[in-house]
Structures are given as C-alpha cells and as structure tokens.
Amino acid sequence: MKISSLQKARYQYTPKLPAMLKGGVANISVKEGAQTQSVADQEKIKALFPHTYGKREITFQKGENTSIAKKQAVAVILSGGQAPGGHNVICGLYDALKATNPENQLYGFKSGPIGLLTDNYLLFDDEYIDQFRNTGGFDIIGSGRDKLETVEHFETVAKVCKKHDINAVVIIGGDDSNTNAAVLAEYFAAKDYGIQVIGCPKTIDGDLKNEDIECSFGFDTATKTYSEIIGNIARDSNSAKKYWHFIKVMGRSASHVALECALKTQPNICLISEEIAAKKMSLSAITDYIADSVAARAANGNNFGIAVIPEGIVEFIPEFSVLIAEINELLAGTKADEFNALPSWEAKYALIEKGLTEHSMEVFALLPQNIQQQLFLDRDPHGNVQVSLIESEKLFSALVKENLAKRKANGTYKGNFRTLHHFLGYEGRSAFPSNFDADYCYSLGYNAFMLIQYGYNGYLSKVSNLSKSAEQWVAGGMPITKMMNIERRHGEDKPVIKKALVELDGNPFKYFAAHREKWAVETAFVYPGAIQYYGPAEVCDITTKTLALEKQ
Ligand code: FBP
C-alpha cells in the first residue's frame, strides 16, 4: 500500500495520555465517586434500568492496580458517521488490553452493529493496527447506521459473544448508539450473561455533550477542517471582492459546528438554528436579516461576503417544520408511489396545492422550484423528508436575491449580488485527527479498557478537563443512565441520552451574539489555516473556541 509522507510521520506520533493513565497499567487504580441519578425522569429511568441505574462515577488515579487478573476478549464496533480519531480509540483500547495481558484479544466487528449481528469480524494484531495509528477515517473496520435495539438483536449479540468467549463490547458512537449501549448493558446484566458494555462519545456534530462529557471526539478536527476552508474562501472573497459565498456546514440537527466555525473565522453571517427556533423566525425574517448585511456592505462598496448555514436549519424554522410535517403526511404509506407516478411537475404541484393547508402552501410557493422538488425526494426509512438533501445554502441565496431585487426597485440597494455555494461535510469527517483528537481518542480507548478491566458495565468512557493540557486531563467513567431522560420518539416514550443543542445562554453563543453585528458589516474575517500537527503547542494542541468559552 502506498502511503503519504504525512501518514508515515503520523505513525510515529505518540498520543498523549492523562497523567493518571501514564506509567503502565499496573499503576492505575480506581476511585469510586458518588452514586448517580439520571438528569431527568429519575423514577422512570430507574424502573427501566434496575441493574445499571444509580451506579457510581469512576475516576482513575495513580496507584496499585487491584483489578482481577483474567484473560479478556473484547469486541469493538464503530457506529454511525465517521469522525476523526476513531482509529485511535481502537488503538488505545488495543494497547491497554495488550499491556494488561498479551493473551487478551480484541475483535473488531465490521461495518457497524451489523457486524456483531452477522458475526463478521477481524482479530486485531500489531501489524494490522499499526497501519491505522493517528489516521482519519473508520476504514479500520468500517461503520454503519444499523441499530442494536430489539431483544432479538441483543440475543444475537450474546450468542456471537459467547461463541468467541467475548466478555465485553465497546460501542463507539453518538447519542443514539450510546443509548442503545445502555439498553444492551442493562439487558446483559438482567440476564446475567457476564458481558460488559462500554460506550465512547463520537460525532463531529458535537451534540453528545453534557456536564460529564465535555465534547464528542471528531468535533475538533472537523471544525478545524471546515474553518480552514471557510477562511480560505473568505480570503479569496476578500481578494476578488465579487462573490457572496453561501456555505452550508454539517451538523444533522444542532448548530455547534456552524457556531464553532463562526467563532474561528468571523463570517458576515452565521445562522444558528436554535436561535431561529427560539425566536420563531420566519423565512422572510431570516432573509431580511441576511439581505440587511448584504445591503449594508454594498453601501460601503463591499459586494462580497460569507454566510454560514447549519445543515439542520430547515427543521428549526417553525413554518418550514409545519410544511415538512404536512408533506410527510401527504406522502405517508402508498401515497408516495401515487405521487411519484404522476407524469409531470405540474400534475404533482396540483396535488400538493390540494394537500397542503393554506399557510403551508404560501410557504411552499415562496420556495425556488429546485427546493420544492427536493422536499419530495427519497424519504428516510421512517418516511420523513431527508432534510440533509435540501440545499438550504441555495434556498437562502435565492430568497436574498429576490429580496434585494425589491430593495433595488425601491432604491434602498444599489449593489451587485453574485453568489457561489458550498457544502462542507464529508471533507472533515475522515481527516487526519488533530493532535487533540488523536490524544483524546487514544485516551478514551485506553480508558475504556480500564473500565472493562475493573468490571464496569453500562458506562461511557469519560475524559475531562479537556481545555487543559493532556497531562491534566481526568480519566474515568460515567454510568450512561446518568445522561438519560424520557423523550417522545416515533409516538412512544423512550429513555434516551439528551441531545445537546446550542445553548443560547451559553458563553460560545453569547460571544458570537456580542460580535456578529460588527462582523455583518465589516470585513473582520479570520483565516485559521490548515491543521498543524508539528510545531509549538499553542499552534498544534489548542482545541475548540467552544470548549475554551464554555470553560471560562
Ligand atoms: P453521526 O451523528 O452518526 O456522528 O453523524 C453525523 C453526520 O456527519 C451529520 O453531520 C450528517 O448530517 C450525517 O452524519 C450524514 O450522514 P451520512 O454519512 O449517512 O450521509
């Protein structure tokens, strides 16, 4: 296999561990903290998790390792979208497992949860794992979006584990996958199967965080990658001075990625979905807000700019989410086939006009035709519109264009509005992990094995104090049930890990809100440049602005 010189160099990088995990596994002891309770709905969660609820927080510290020596076989899966650093979680897990006992074995089940259900695996050894150290991607074993959620699934996993004498499963995933990890852990405990389950917090979206988990891995590298590109585009725009760039950034629901990129690059506009929902902003109010910036800049002779749009935005615009719900209803069941069979867009439009309420039809009629059609594209497995397929960056630039045409007609705008569009998503999910993500992920994996070694079940690997140097990080574990509440999902009350949206009274948003008026009119771009892997710590090891502001 041909490899790049950076990859070769990254093989030599030694990820930094928190001080308490350094110095060999024989010197890691455990300290149990207070008993925990779930963030909400305590009685209901307790009743659903009688064997795993209320367990104690765990912190590792330097001291004699008092765990019971036994041979361990551990399974690991990657679940959901790629996030930089996933390979290092597995490397850390493998290194701690082998350092504890060279006879221990690590099974990697392929392509996500489906690998566990179909017994499709590989057995890690030094030669294989060394090819993936400090690299991006999930190609070490692949990932997938299948779910482990039914009793039938749990029994199949138990059967596969028993076949290989596997005594622990590590699930590397986001809020849904770790919710399922908690349910699996409870099931195994209830059945007394002797199989532990440990989760690791992954997602570039940054929405698996709470008072215990300071950030999910991958968010640092992904936002640095997007910010580099946004900065480069901003500089190009400030050089040519002729385009407004509308840049959509990933983040299925929460706007953490957009906010972090805005904090790093200071674009003229960055929409934050959570604010739009809280203020119940309409499409036309959002359009006006962007057009005001375009017009003000044009008045200063600046017919260029940068607008950052979060991927999940349309579901947060109240009138749009009503429209989407009505469209879902309009196409429910077999009605989608009937709709698709209609011969022309005109025929489809007539059916839409009949099916939507007057208000939703008004919203629908405002949209450019390509966006209207995107709303009727393939549904997800639950029959919902796939909002990620909606080109919201084009939607807003088209609406702003119309708005500016009206301003031009009444003499309040005299500029020239030319636009370009970008979608930044997959560019950042498999990048070489930043030093932060390489270190954090390795520590999460190392730590996950120590939790297994000490016999814990239903815990999330927790590494905290992340705004400080790795030496000062704190390693341990938190019962997943502590992070759960009850939410309504697909018509049922379900215990789930609470998804973290952008908090409008949190420091990162408040900092952004305090500066955005200035950024909207002036050219205050910051150009972060590419991720640096080698050089001074203040250039290479600093993590996100979000984390720094949250920890202020
Ligand atoms: P996870 O929550 O599984 O980490 O994935 C997040 C994400 O990258 C979102 O930002 C994006 O909307 C989605 O995955 C894209 O999914 P897919 O890889 O299936 O296209």
Residues whose N, C-alpha, C, O or C-beta is under 5 A from the ligand:
A	BS01	FBP	S79 G80 G81 G174 K202 T203 I204 D205 M250 G251 R252 S388
